[in-house]
Amino acid sequence: MDPAVIDLSRLQFALTALYHFLFVPLTLGLSMLLVIMESLYVMTGREVWRTTTRFWGRIFGINFVLGVATGLTMEFQFGTNWSYFSHYVGDIFGAPLAIEGLMAFFLEATFVGLMFFGWDRLTRLGHLIVTFMVALGTNLSALWILVANGWMQNPAGADFNPATMRMEVTDFGAVLFNPIAQAKFVHTVSAGYVCASVVVLGVSAYYLLRGRFTEVAKRSMTVAAAFGLASSLSVVVLGDESGYALTDNQKMKLAAIEAAWHTAPAPAGLTLIGIPDTANRTTHYQVEVPWVLGLIATRSLDKEVTGMSELVLKAQERITSGVIAYDAVERLKANPDDIAARGQFELHKRDLGYALLLKRHVADPRQASPQLISTTAWDVVPNVPLMFWSFRVMAAIGFFMIGLFGLAFALCSLRLHTQTRWFLKLAVFAIPLPWIAIELGWILAEMGRQPWAIDGVLPTFLATSSLSRGALWTTIVGFTLLYGTMAVIEVRLILASIRKGPYEHDEDPQPAPGPIPAEPIVA
């Protein structure tokens, strides 16, 4: 194994995944906002709501195109860069991706054209149903992708088959209703709703600062304020639920986020700030709030939150058990009818993946010394400083969003849209913040799982394809240049659409510069 190939494969997937998720949250959120705005048009019959819906629909369409293009590239990489991953867990991982393509993506693709070109061909209610189907398809797409990703975090409903040397589905219901997948779905979708709400709020604030398109801007801001407040509150609540799910399924990730090097007496305190020291395995200058972590992670005052040192000891035990499972697999390869080996495998199969961690250091895990096993057990600890600070910045932005939308909702309720210019400027400057929080959230999810491609099942360094460094550098540079160019084009298109505003030229109600023409007197 060439470590550079592993690192470059990870870098390429990280770049494409983080780049792809620049577009996904805006698509998720705008699709639901379009449904709300068009519902108001159908209920009231007022043309201003039709104009508002069509304007934000244009922004949605520009963003949707690039989101689809970057998502396809990500799926292709499972075959090109992660071929052993695809072979080893393709029976499980491929099913949600296939369902996503057949159910969700085709649903979006079918109705998105009708949404854009059916305004004058469908009834008001008919077009609203089409818009709702686009939103449904967008959210279903996120569901199935996150079911697949949730299984990577918590591989429930599958077992290793020594006859095929692959993981196979044993309970698809467990895959679908995986607690990690469900928590990730609602948390991720809510974050997308916040992202779109901030964009609508910020652009509306920009129009109000400039005194342009005020009727559309006020209505857009009101919808964004209400939807964004509900979404930002749900992000924090569902984030708490995600933390609770980690207690049962990803204890090491939770410990790394909190820089909890050792198990603290119950109830554990929450570290607000500190400086994690990986060399000495301690956290300097930490400021702790008593009891809070215990309440969040265990929903109790008498249960412990396990520290990293104790989890490493458990990993050491699992590696030792996994070596026994690995030995049984090798014996079954030589003699599939070996009853003793099959019984040995069934007793220790849960820990087979931990034995594979040793392959980074030795070709045959059965040859590993106790000292090597002890050293390898620390490989299960992710990058603690990165996890620690990423979570705190993400959480700070989340609470800021609640304050921003709470204030926006109050101002809109009091009809003070244009009387607080400082708030309008704040709303404009806040536009990038949700993307920062979302990208940090994905860093937490994926870096916190390391060193696993499939948690506890397949180490990342075993999952790659046999590629050369040159091939990987070529594709990384190529994707960066291509998608960088496409991003510039998209941003320019969105900014041009915002400058033009929500009205077509012949229906623009904004007064032109110069004297106002006299209106004829009518009876």
N, C-alpha and C positions, 0 to 999 in steps of 0.2 A: 504494500500500500504506500502510495506517495502522499505524504501529508499535505503537500501543496495542492494536489488534485482535490483532496477532501475540502480544504479551506476555500479553494476557488469555487468549487461546486456550491458550497454553503453561501459564499458571497454572492454568486450569481442569483441563487434562489431568493436570498434576502433582498437584494436590490429589486428584483422583479415583483416580489410579494409586497414590499413596502410601497413601491411605485404604483402597483395595481390598486392598493388601498387608499391612494389619494383620491380616486374617483368613485369607489364603491359607496362610502358613506353618504356622499352628496346625492348619488342616485337613489339610495334607500330612502333618505329623508325627503327629497323633493317629490318622489312618487306619492308619498302620503300627503304632503302639503297640497299637491295638485288635486287629490281627491277631496280634501277639505274645501279648497277654494272653489272647485267646480260644483260641489254640493251646494255651496252658498249661492252660486249662479243659478242652479236649477231651482232652488227654493225661492229666491227673490226675483229672478228674472231680470236683474239689473245688469246692463252691459258692462259696467266697470269690473264686475267679477269675471266676466268672460275675457275681457282684456287682460286682467291680472293673471288668470289661469294660463292664457296663451303665452304671455311673456315668460313666466317661470317654466312653462313647458319647453320653450326654446332653449333655455339654460339647461334643462334636464336632458334634452336631446343631444346637445353638444357634448355634455359630460358622459352620456350613456355610450356613445360610440367608442370613445377611447377606453372606457372601462371594459367593454367587451373584448376589444383587441388585446389589452394587456392580460386579461384573464385567460384567454386561449393559450397564450405563450406559457403561462405558469403551468397549465395542465400538460402541455407538451413536454415540459422539463422532467416530469416524472418518468417518461420513457427515455429521454436522451441523457439526463444527468444522474438519475437515480434509478437505474434499471434493476439493481438487486432489491431495492425497496419495493419496486413494482412487482417483482417476482415473488418476494417473500410474503407480502401482505396484500397483493392485488385482489385476491378473492373477497376481502372485506372492504378495503379502501376504494376499490373501483366501483362498487355498487352505488354508494351515495353520489359519486361524481356522475355516473351514468343516469341515475334518476334525476339529478339536477339538470342535465342536458335535455332529457326527454320531457320532463314535466315543466320545469321552471323556465329554462332558457327559451324553449319553443313557444311557451305561453307569452313571454315578453315579446319575442320576435313577431309573433302573429298579430298581437294587438297594438304594438307600438306604431306601426304604420297607420292603422285606423285612427289612433289618437291624434296624430299630426295632420292627417289629410281628410279626416272625417267630420270636421266641424260643420261644414255646409251640406253634408250628405246624410248625417244621422240626426235623430231627435236629440233634444237636450238630455233626456234620461238615457237614451242609447249611448250617447258619447260618454256620459258619466260612468256607465257600466264598463265601457272600454277602458277608461282611465283607471278604474278600480282593478281591472284584470291585469293591467300593466304593473300596478303597485303590488298586487298579489304575487305575480310572477317574480318580481324583483325580490320580494321578501322570502318567497319559497326558495329562490336560488341561494340566498344567504343561509337558509336553514340547512339545506343539504350539504353545502360546503362546510358548514360548521359542525354538522354531524360527522363528516369525515375527519375534520381537524380535531374534534372532541375525542374521537376514537384514538387518534395518535397520542392524546394526553392521558387517556384512560382506556386501555384496550379491553373493554368488556365484550362478552358474547363471542369469543373466538379462542381457539386452542391450536397448538402446534401439532401437526400430523407427521410422525416420523416416516410414514410410508412415502409421502410426497415432499418432505422437508420444507413445508410451507405452513403459514398460519391459515386456518380455515374457519368460516363462520359456523358457530354452534347455536347461536340465538340472535337472530337479526333484530328482534324486539329490544334486546339489551343494547345492541349497537345504536338503534334509533333513539331509545329513551335513556341514553347515557347521561347521568347527572351533570357531568362536565360539559357535554354538548349542549344540553338545554340551558344551563347557566350562561355559557358563552353566546348562545344565539340571542337571548333576550338582552344581554348586556351589550353585545355588538350592535344590534339593530337600534337599540335606544341611543347609543353613541352616534350612529348615523343620523338619527332624527335631530339630535342636538346640533350636529354639524350643519345640516341643511337649514335649520332654524337660525343659526348664527349668520349664515350667508344671506338669507332673506332679510333678517333684521339689519345687518350691516349695509346692504345695498339700499334698503328702504331709508335708512338713516342718511346715507349719502345723497339720495334724491331730496330729502327734506332739508339738508344743509344747503343744497344748491337751489332750493325752491322750485324743483322740477317734478312733474308728474305726481303732485301731492296726493291726489285722490287714490291712485293706485298704491303709493308708498304708505299712506296711513293704514289702508286696509291690509296690505301685506305685513306691515309691522305688527298689527294687532293679532293676526293669525299666528305669526312667528313667535310672538311673545307668549301666547297661551300654550301653543304646542311645544315650544322650547322649554317653558317652565315645567310642564308635565314630564317631558322627556329627560331633562336634566335631573329632576328628582328621582326618576326611575333608574337612571344610570347609577346614581349613588346607592340606592336601595338594592339594585340587582348586582352591583359591584360587591356589596356586602354579602349577598348570597353566593357569589362566586368565591369569595374568601372562605365561606363556610364549606363549600364543596371541596376546596383544597385540603381542608383538615382531614377528610376521609380518603382522598385519592391522590393528592400531590403534596405530601407533608414537606418534602425537601424544598419545593418552590416557595411555600409559605414561609419556611424558616429563613430562606435566602432573602426574601423580600423584607423581612424584619431584622435581618442580620442577627438572628437568634443562634448563637454558636453553641449554647448549652440549654438544656431544658430548665425552665424557670418554674418556681413553685406556682401552683394555681391560686388565683387567676393571673395569667401573664399580663404584663404591662405592654402598652403600645409605644414603640420608640418613635418619637416625632422627628428627631434629627440626630445625627451622629456621624462619625467617620469610621466606616468598617475597615479593619486591618486584616487582610487575608493572610499575611505572613505570620502574625501572632495569634490569629483566630480570635479576635476580640473587636469591640467597637468602642472607640474613644469618644469622649465628650458627649455621650448620649443623653438626650432629654426624654424621659419616659413618663407616660400617663398611666397610672396604675389601673389594672383590671381590664382595660379596654380591649386588648388583643384577645384575652380569654373569652370575653363576651362575644366578640365578633367571630372568633374561630371555632368556639365550642358551644356557644349559646348557654354557657353555664359559668359558675364560679368555682367549681371543684374539679375541672378537668384540665390536664396539662396540655401545653403546646410544645411538641417535641423539638428539641434543638438539633442543629446540624451534626454535632459530635455523636450524639446518640443514634441519629439516623445513619451515620457512616458505619457505626458498629453493626447495625442491622443489615446494611448493605454487605458488609464483610461476611456475615452469616449466610446471606443469600448467594453470594458468589461461591462460597464453599458448597452449599447445597446444589447450585447450578452446575458445578463441575461434575457432581454425581449424575445429574441429568444428562450432561454432555457425554459422559462415558456410556450411559445407557443408549443414547442415540447412535453412537459409533458402533456399539455391539449389535443394535437392531439393523443397521445398514449392512453389516456382515451376515447377520442371520435374523431375518424378520420374524422367525418363529421362536425366538429366544424368550421364553415365558418370564424368566427371572429378570432379564433386562427390561421387559415391558413393565413389569411390576415396579421395578426401580424407577423407571421413567415416570410412571403415573404418580409416584410419591413426591418427586422433585421437579416435575415439568414446569411448575410456576416460576422457578428460578433459573430456567435455562438461559434467558437473556442476560442475566448477570454474569454467567460464565463467559459469554461472548465478549464482555468488556476486557477480558484478559488477552484477547487476540490482538489488541494494540501492542502488547508487550511480548507475547509468546505465541508461536504458531499453534501449539496444542495446549489448551487450558489445563489439561490433566498434568502437565509438567510444571505448573506454577507452584512456587514455593509459598509457604505461609506469609513470608515477608512481602512478596509480590502481591498476594491477595490483599494484605493490609494496606499497601500503598495504592492499589487500584481502587479500593473502596472509596478513597477520597475523590476519585474522578466523577462521582455522582453529584458533587457539589457544583452548582453553576457559578457564574460570575457574580459574586455577592455585591460589590459596589455598584455594578450596572443595575442589578435588580433593585437594590435599596433606593437609589436616587431616581430611577425611572418611575417607580411606584409613587414616590412623594411628589414629583412634578406633575404626574398624571392626576393624582388626587387633588392637588392644589388647584389645577385648572378646572376639575370637576366642580369643586365648591364655588369657584369664581363664576362658573356658568350659572349656578343656581342663583347667586346674587344678581348677576346681569339680567337674567330673564325675570326674576322677581321684581326688580326695579322697572323693567320694560313693561311688565304686565300692569303694574300700578300706574305708570304714566299713561299707558294706553287706556286704561279704565277711566282715568280722570280727564282724558282727551287733552293731554299736555304734550302731544307728539313733537310740536315745533318750539316749545318754550324752554327746553333744556338742551341747549346746544352742546354742553359738555358731555351729556349722556350720548348724544348722537355721534360725537367724535369717538367716544369710548366704544360704541357698537361697531364702528368702522374698523378701528384698530384691533378689535377682538376677533375678527374673521379668521386669522390663521390658527388661533389657539386650539380649537377642537381637533384639527389635523395633528397638531403636536401631541395632544393627549392620546389620540387613537393610535398613532404610530408607536408611541411609548407602550401602549397597551399590548400591541403585537410583539414588541421586543420582550416584554415580560412573559407573554404566553410561550413564545418559541425559545428564547434563551433560557427561561426557567426550566424547560424540559430537558435541556442538555445534561448529559452526553447522549441522550436518546433521540433517535428518529421516531420510534414507537416506544413510549415510556415502559421501561422494564422488559422490553421484548427484543428490540433491534437497536444496537448502537449506531449512531450517525456515521461513524467512520467505516462501517460495513455496508452502508446502504447505497454507495455511489456507483456510478458506471466506470468502466475502464477507459478513461479519456486522457488526452495529453494536456499538459499545461498550455501549450500553444492554442489548442482548440478552444479551451475555456476562456483564455484571454481574448481571443478573437470574438467569441460570442458576447462576452461581457462588454467589450468596447463597442461592438456593433449594436447591441440592445441599448446601451447608454446613449449613443448618438441618435439612433432611430427614435427612441421614446423621448429623448430630450427635445428633439425637433417637434415631435407630435405634441408634447406638453406646451411648448411655446405657441404652436398654432392654436391649441385649444384655449389657452389663456387669452390670446389675442382675440379669438372669436367671441369669448364670453365678455371680455371688456368692451368689444365693439357693440355687442348686443345691449350691454348695460348703458353705454353712451347714447345709443340710438333711442333707448327707452321702450316702453310697452306698446306704444301706438305706431301704427303704420302712418306714412307721411300724409295721406289724405284725410286721416281722422285724428290727427294730433290736436288736442284741445289747448295746448299751451299757446299763449299769445305770442305772435312774432314781434320782433323789435320794431319800433316806430309807432305812429299814431294808430289808435284803434278806430276802425271804420264805423260809421254810424249805422245803426240798425233801423230798417224801415218800420214805421208805425203800422200796426195791424189792429183791426177791430177785434 
